[in-house]
Amino acid sequence: MTLNCIIVDDEPLAIKLLRNFIEKTPFTQLQASFLDPMEAVGAINDDVHLLFLDINMPGITGLELSRLVSGKTRIIFTTAFREYALDSYEVNALDYLLKPINYTAFLKAVTKGKEWFEQQERLSEMSSAQVQDAQRNFIFVKSDYRQVRVNLDDILFISGMKDYVRIHLASGGRPVIALSTMKAIEEKLPQSQFCRVHRSYIVAISQIESIEHNRIKIGDELIPISENYLDDFNSKIE
């Protein structure tokens, strides 16, 4: 997706720098820029994704202006004064850039914005039950006649054993052995975080250390990627 941006800053050189960064970045485009914050108020609508907002401006501060902005527009504060950092997060800013701004910091901030808006799009397409599942960071599995909670960010990979699965954990210790088929456990996991790579393996994408010759390295394990799952796996890591 392309992010529509507006810049509000009383320094022309600061606007010029941000304009160059926005034009340089493939997924951002500049809608308008303003030296006078009051002139910007009418231009900031729900079509604006990112608002680059200086904090220390005459007439009305960036913090005051931010309280007039719709929640659909995410704010990235820009300022030369580090002491404003905590204030910026009190108004739920997306990020805070300290002047002089470099492109690396800019790119990190707008990438965070892109990921946030893409997540909102995915959630809007889901049913309420699917949204709850996507926001939940754990699952329950049946193990030894108990329902055991497993945190998603603790899962390294899952291996199948007929009617059971072994859930290998980053926190160490013995794997959790759960009564489940691979298909059933796969349906419990968020597709954006996990991928079936073999009839006997599901991997946590964030835990992958390297991929070579259709084998995935996670810790000391080398996990094969089956030809049947290769296209889906490649699409998730691109």
Beta strands, then each sheet from edge to edge (+ up, - down):
strand 1: 3-8
strand 2: 28-34
strand 3: 50-54
strand 4: 74-79
strand 5: 95-98
strand 6: 138-143
strand 7: 146-151
strand 8: 155-161
strand 9: 164-169
strand 10: 176-179
strand 11: 194-198
strand 12: 201-204
strand 13: 210-212
strand 14: 215-218
strand 15: 221-224
sheet 1: 2+ 1+ 3+ 4+ 5+
sheet 2: 6+ 7-
sheet 3: 10+ 9- 8+ 12- 11+
sheet 4: 13+ 14- 15+
end
